[in-house]
Amino acid sequence: MKKEKVLTTKYLDESLKNISGVILEAVNVGFEENKKEHKKMEKDINTTKNLIDGYVNKQEEFKQEFVIMKE
């Protein structure tokens, strides 16, 4: 009886190690995909920020020209 218990415990330990390895691998893949998405979003945000900065600068130039012409 004792021998069967040892085999069962050993089998369960091995199974749990295998399962935890699979779970960790799946989580790592998810994080890698998240990193790629994060970098893509960061690039898109920077592009949008640059476009908005350009627009604001043009508006400021227009405002300054208008003030100069008004004087």
Buried (B, 14 or more C-beta within 10 A) or exposed (E): EEEEEEEEEEEEEEEEEEEEEEEEEEEEEEEEEEEEEEEEEEEEEEEEEEEEEEEEEEEEEEEEEEEEEEE
